[in-house]
Amino acid sequence: MSKPIEITDANFKQEVLESAIPVLVDVWADWCMPCRMVAPAVEAIASQYAGKVKVGKMDADNNFMPSELGIRGIPTLLLFQGGKVVDRIVGAVPQKVIASHIDQVLAN
């Protein structure tokens, strides 16, 4: 069972931009109720796609990278491939919606 890793400004380049596999980054905040609602889906995705997609969580309040990425609302899920954002999901969505976005990226 795989768990999401913590993504920070310090490890963003190594864990996300330089990753050999796609990376799903959940940008969240502790005070955000919709973020808490989507958290179990993100954890399930980490297990479901273990070895195929790296899943990480980035605290919007304690890192500068979310603002540099143009994130205006949370939760925001960013899907990176080859160091670039290839998909973006804004808001609390069901696991099957997240999975369908990932499947599309993996199919390309």
N, CA, C and O of each residue as an XYZ file, in Angstrom:
432
protein
N       0.848     -1.186      0.000
C       0.000      0.000      0.000
C       0.888      1.241      0.000
O       1.727      1.419      0.883
N       0.697      2.066     -0.966
C       1.492      3.279     -1.112
C       0.742      4.474     -0.530
O      -0.482      4.561     -0.624
N       1.480      5.375      0.061
C       0.894      6.594      0.632
C       1.447      7.808     -0.101
O       2.549      7.760     -0.649
N       0.674      8.906     -0.112
C       1.197     10.136     -0.712
C       2.438     10.626      0.040
O       2.532     10.495      1.260
N       3.374     11.185     -0.702
C       4.564     11.765     -0.085
C       4.324     13.256      0.146
O       3.449     13.857     -0.479
N       5.101     13.842      1.041
C       4.996     15.281      1.281
C       5.858     16.012      0.255
O       7.056     15.758      0.130
N       5.220     16.923     -0.474
C       5.925     17.753     -1.450
C       6.098     19.137     -0.831
O       5.146     19.718     -0.308
N       7.319     19.656     -0.896
C       7.618     20.981     -0.358
C       8.360     21.787     -1.421
O       8.756     21.259     -2.460
N       8.538     23.068     -1.142
C       9.351     23.882     -2.046
C      10.743     23.263     -2.214
O      11.315     23.287     -3.304
N      11.279     22.710     -1.119
C      12.642     22.174     -1.124
C      12.794     20.926     -1.994
O      13.836     20.739     -2.622
N      11.765     20.067     -2.039
C      11.911     18.822     -2.803
C      11.089     18.807     -4.095
O      11.054     17.789     -4.787
N      10.428     19.920     -4.427
C       9.545     19.981     -5.593
C      10.270     19.603     -6.889
O       9.760     18.810     -7.680
N      11.445     20.165     -7.097
C      12.187     19.890     -8.335
C      12.506     18.401     -8.449
O      12.265     17.787     -9.489
N      13.044     17.831     -7.386
C      13.452     16.426     -7.413
C      12.250     15.491     -7.503
O      12.237     14.581     -8.333
N      11.248     15.700     -6.666
C      10.121     14.769     -6.584
C       9.119     14.921     -7.725
O       8.488     13.943     -8.127
N       8.965     16.138     -8.251
C       7.933     16.390     -9.257
C       8.540     16.628    -10.638
O       8.279     15.871    -11.574
N       9.335     17.660    -10.761
C       9.839     18.048    -12.083
C      10.787     17.020    -12.694
O      10.813     16.852    -13.913
N      11.565     16.333    -11.861
C      12.539     15.365    -12.365
C      12.058     13.921    -12.283
O      12.837     12.999    -12.525
N      10.800     13.711    -11.947
C      10.267     12.356    -11.799
C      10.199     11.638    -13.147
O       9.829     12.228    -14.162
N      10.561     10.367    -13.135
C      10.507      9.548    -14.349
C       9.080      9.111    -14.676
O       8.789      8.729    -15.810
N       8.193      9.166    -13.685
C       6.792      8.786    -13.895
C       5.907      9.999    -13.615
O       6.349     10.946    -12.964
N       4.657      9.985    -14.100
C       3.755     11.110    -13.813
C       3.585     11.317    -12.307
O       3.712     10.379    -11.520
N       3.298     12.558    -11.922
C       3.125     12.913    -10.513
C       1.805     13.655    -10.339
O       1.529     14.626    -11.044
N       0.991     13.187     -9.390
C      -0.231     13.877     -8.999
C       0.071     14.635     -7.715
O       0.433     14.030     -6.706
N      -0.076     15.959     -7.746
C       0.179     16.785     -6.566
C      -1.145     17.355     -6.073
O      -1.830     18.080     -6.795
N      -1.495     17.017     -4.837
C      -2.694     17.524     -4.179
C      -2.292     18.762     -3.383
O      -1.588     18.653     -2.378
N      -2.734     19.936     -3.826
C      -2.447     21.180     -3.107
C      -3.613     21.419     -2.159
O      -4.761     21.538     -2.590
N      -3.313     21.490     -0.874
C      -4.339     21.516      0.157
C      -3.935     22.471      1.278
O      -2.845     23.042      1.269
N      -4.846     22.628      2.246
C      -4.555     23.371      3.476
C      -5.334     22.710      4.608
O      -6.410     22.151      4.396
N      -4.782     22.784      5.796
C      -5.376     22.133      6.962
C      -6.782     22.645      7.274
O      -7.630     21.875      7.725
N      -7.037     23.921      7.041
C      -8.317     24.541      7.373
C      -9.387     24.315      6.306
O     -10.543     24.686      6.506
N      -9.021     23.719      5.192
C      -9.902     23.573      4.021
C     -10.733     22.290      4.119
O     -10.197     21.189      3.993
N     -12.042     22.435      4.345
C     -12.910     21.261      4.467
C     -12.993     20.447      3.169
O     -12.914     19.221      3.233
N     -13.148     21.074      1.994
C     -13.147     20.262      0.767
C     -11.836     19.483      0.583
O     -11.832     18.391      0.015
N     -10.724     20.055      1.069
C      -9.440     19.348      0.991
C      -9.492     18.067      1.823
O      -8.978     17.025      1.419
N     -10.117     18.167      2.976
C     -10.254     16.994      3.842
C     -11.166     15.952      3.202
O     -10.973     14.749      3.381
N     -12.168     16.428      2.448
C     -13.096     15.513      1.786
C     -12.404     14.721      0.673
O     -12.708     13.545      0.472
N     -11.489     15.347     -0.042
C     -10.818     14.674     -1.163
C      -9.622     13.832     -0.703
O      -9.136     12.992     -1.461
N      -9.145     14.044      0.517
C      -7.951     13.343      1.011
C      -8.051     11.818      0.927
O      -7.091     11.184      0.487
N      -9.174     11.194      1.331
C      -9.243      9.726      1.212
C      -9.143      9.244     -0.239
O      -8.558      8.194     -0.502
N      -9.704      9.999     -1.171
C      -9.618      9.631     -2.590
C      -8.172      9.705     -3.065
O      -7.716      8.843     -3.816
N      -7.452     10.735     -2.627
C      -6.044     10.893     -3.016
C      -5.212      9.738     -2.448
O      -4.331      9.213     -3.128
N      -5.493      9.348     -1.209
C      -4.765      8.225     -0.608
C      -5.052      6.928     -1.355
O      -4.149      6.120     -1.576
N      -6.314      6.729     -1.746
C      -6.681      5.525     -2.500
C      -6.001      5.511     -3.867
O      -5.560      4.461     -4.336
N      -5.918      6.675     -4.502
C      -5.243      6.791     -5.805
C      -3.766      6.415     -5.665
O      -3.203      5.764     -6.546
N      -3.138      6.823     -4.556
C      -1.724      6.492     -4.328
C      -1.521      4.981     -4.322
O      -0.530      4.487     -4.859
N      -2.450      4.245     -3.718
C      -2.356      2.784     -3.699
C      -2.703      2.189     -5.053
O      -2.017      1.290     -5.541
N      -3.773      2.693     -5.658
C      -4.263      2.169     -6.934
C      -3.214      2.283     -8.043
O      -3.091      1.387     -8.878
N      -2.464      3.381     -8.050
C      -1.504      3.638     -9.127
C      -0.050      3.504     -8.673
O       0.852      4.038     -9.318
N       0.181      2.798     -7.571
C       1.542      2.616     -7.051
C       2.457      2.060     -8.141
O       2.129      1.066     -8.790
N       3.603      2.704     -8.335
C       4.559      2.285     -9.348
C       4.316      2.900    -10.717
O       5.213      2.910    -11.560
N       3.109      3.415    -10.946
C       2.770      4.035    -12.233
C       2.709      5.550    -12.133
O       3.074      6.263    -13.067
N       2.236      6.034    -10.975
C       2.085      7.472    -10.730
C       2.543      7.753     -9.307
O       2.163      7.046     -8.374
N       3.355      8.779     -9.145
C       3.755      9.231     -7.813
C       2.685     10.204     -7.330
O       2.249     11.074     -8.085
N       2.263     10.062     -6.083
C       1.237     10.940     -5.519
C       1.840     11.695     -4.343
O       2.461     11.103     -3.460
N       1.647     13.015     -4.346
C       2.165     13.839     -3.268
C       1.163     14.878     -2.820
O       0.232     15.223     -3.547
N       1.369     15.373     -1.608
C       0.515     16.415     -1.048
C       1.387     17.621     -0.721
O       2.464     17.481     -0.142
N       0.912     18.812     -1.099
C       1.657     20.042     -0.845
C       0.771     21.022     -0.094
O      -0.299     21.394     -0.576
N       1.215     21.438      1.079
C       0.479     22.386      1.914
C       0.594     23.784      1.309
O       1.687     24.345      1.223
N      -0.536     24.336      0.895
C      -0.555     25.652      0.242
C      -0.129     26.773      1.181
O       0.380     27.799      0.730
N      -0.333     26.587      2.478
C      -0.008     27.643      3.439
C       1.474     27.718      3.777
O       1.944     28.765      4.223
N       2.216     26.648      3.578
C       3.610     26.600      4.009
C       4.618     26.493      2.868
O       5.796     26.223      3.102
N       4.163     26.703      1.644
C       5.040     26.615      0.477
C       4.702     27.731     -0.504
O       3.547     28.142     -0.608
N       5.709     28.220     -1.222
C       5.503     29.276     -2.224
C       5.092     28.716     -3.584
O       4.466     29.418     -4.378
N       5.439     27.458     -3.858
C       5.212     26.870     -5.174
C       3.754     26.943     -5.640
O       3.532     27.217     -6.819
N       2.747     26.716     -4.787
C       1.365     26.807     -5.282
C       1.041     28.151     -5.934
O       0.370     28.186     -6.965
N       1.503     29.250     -5.353
C       1.219     30.552     -5.966
C       1.993     30.713     -7.270
O       1.494     31.336     -8.207
N       3.206     30.160     -7.345
C       3.979     30.218     -8.584
C       3.319     29.406     -9.699
O       3.513     29.687    -10.882
N       2.541     28.402     -9.311
C       1.841     27.563    -10.287
C       0.474     28.135    -10.655
O      -0.263     27.535    -11.437
N       0.139     29.296    -10.090
C      -1.118     29.956    -10.426
C      -2.343     29.357     -9.764
O      -3.453     29.490    -10.278
N      -2.155     28.705     -8.640
C      -3.291     28.094     -7.952
C      -4.061     29.170     -7.203
O      -3.500     29.898     -6.384
N      -5.354     29.261     -7.495
C      -6.219     30.280     -6.896
C      -7.185     29.699     -5.870
O      -7.651     30.413     -4.982
N      -7.486     28.416     -5.989
C      -8.420     27.768     -5.072
C      -7.926     26.379     -4.719
O      -7.184     25.751     -5.475
N      -8.351     25.915     -3.557
C      -7.961     24.578     -3.126
C      -9.202     23.810     -2.699
O     -10.174     24.422     -2.258
N      -9.196     22.506     -2.817
C      -8.091     21.692     -3.300
C      -7.911     21.816     -4.812
O      -8.874     21.959     -5.565
N      -6.669     21.758     -5.222
C      -6.321     21.671     -6.638
C      -5.387     20.483     -6.797
O      -4.403     20.348     -6.071
N      -5.707     19.632     -7.751
C      -4.866     18.488     -8.068
C      -4.175     18.781     -9.391
O      -4.832     19.033    -10.401
N      -2.858     18.746     -9.379
C      -2.068     18.987    -10.586
C      -1.426     17.679    -11.015
O      -0.841     16.971    -10.195
N      -1.534     17.359    -12.283
C      -0.903     16.164    -12.817
C       0.265     16.597    -13.698
O       0.085     17.274    -14.710
N       1.460     16.191    -13.293
C       2.694     16.532    -14.008
C       3.187     15.322    -14.788
O       3.087     14.184    -14.328
N       3.718     15.586    -15.967
C       4.400     14.556    -16.742
C       5.553     15.239    -17.469
O       5.370     16.263    -18.127
N       6.731     14.662    -17.340
C       7.897     15.262    -17.981
C       8.204     16.660    -17.470
O       8.723     17.492    -18.214
N       7.887     16.927    -16.199
C       8.188     18.219    -15.595
C       7.201     19.325    -15.910
O       7.430     20.479    -15.549
N       6.097     18.989    -16.583
C       5.103     20.008    -16.952
C       3.718     19.612    -16.461
O       3.394     18.428    -16.366
N       2.901     20.622    -16.150
C       1.508     20.368    -15.778
C       0.765     19.941    -17.039
O       0.721     20.680    -18.022
N       0.182     18.743    -17.005
C      -0.569     18.243    -18.157
C      -2.067     18.176    -17.875
O      -2.866     17.991    -18.793
N      -2.449     18.326    -16.603
C      -3.864     18.328    -16.244
C      -4.032     18.989    -14.889
O      -3.118     18.999    -14.064
N      -5.218     19.540    -14.677
C      -5.524     20.255    -13.436
C      -6.975     19.961    -13.075
O      -7.867     20.072    -13.916
N      -7.204     19.586    -11.821
C      -8.553     19.343    -11.311
C      -8.740     20.269    -10.118
O      -7.962     20.223     -9.165
N      -9.767     21.107    -10.169
C     -10.022     22.046     -9.075
C     -11.287     21.612     -8.346
O     -12.317     21.345     -8.964
N     -11.190     21.547     -7.014
C     -12.343     21.184     -6.198
C     -12.296     19.733     -5.754
O     -11.502     18.932     -6.246
N     -13.179     19.419     -4.804
C     -13.272     18.054     -4.289
C     -14.057     17.212     -5.285
O     -15.235     17.472     -5.531
N     -13.416     16.221     -5.848
C     -14.049     15.347     -6.832
C     -13.898     13.896     -6.376
O     -13.003     13.580     -5.592
N     -14.771     13.015     -6.865
C     -14.673     11.599     -6.488
C     -13.412     10.935     -7.045
O     -12.808     11.412     -8.005
N     -13.038      9.836     -6.423
C     -11.857      9.078     -6.834
C     -11.931      8.681     -8.299
O     -10.918      8.730     -8.997
N     -13.103      8.290     -8.783
C     -13.218      7.834    -10.176
C     -12.915      8.958    -11.167
O     -12.424      8.698    -12.266
N     -13.204     10.206    -10.787
C     -12.891     11.347    -11.656
C     -11.376     11.540    -11.724
O     -10.815     11.750    -12.799
N     -10.727     11.467    -10.574
C      -9.263     11.593    -10.537
C      -8.634     10.469    -11.363
O      -7.719     10.703    -12.152
N      -9.135      9.253    -11.171
C      -8.604      8.093    -11.892
C      -8.755      8.257    -13.403
O      -7.855      7.887    -14.157
N      -9.875      8.803    -13.848
C     -10.074      8.962    -15.297
C      -9.081      9.970    -15.882
O      -8.602      9.789    -17.001
N      -8.772     11.027    -15.129
C      -7.768     11.997    -15.580
C      -6.388     11.331    -15.672
O      -5.650     11.541    -16.635
N      -6.056     10.535    -14.666
C      -4.761      9.839    -14.664
C      -4.689      8.847    -15.822
O      -3.674      8.759    -16.513
N      -5.772      8.102    -16.027
C      -5.796      7.115    -17.113
C      -5.557      7.772    -18.471
O      -4.872      7.208    -19.324
N      -6.120      8.959    -18.668
C      -5.918      9.677    -19.934
C      -4.447     10.039    -20.133
O      -3.913      9.920    -21.235
N      -3.802     10.482    -19.057
C      -2.382     10.847    -19.154
C      -1.527      9.601    -19.399
O      -0.595      9.633    -20.202
N      -1.844      8.512    -18.710
C      -1.070      7.281    -18.883
C      -1.248      6.686    -20.278
O      -0.356      6.002    -20.779
N      -2.378      6.938    -20.899
C      -2.655      6.400    -22.236
C      -1.857      7.120    -23.322
O      -1.660      6.583    -24.412
N      -1.400      8.333    -23.024
C      -0.661      9.119    -24.036
C       0.813      8.795    -24.028
O       1.574      9.363    -24.811
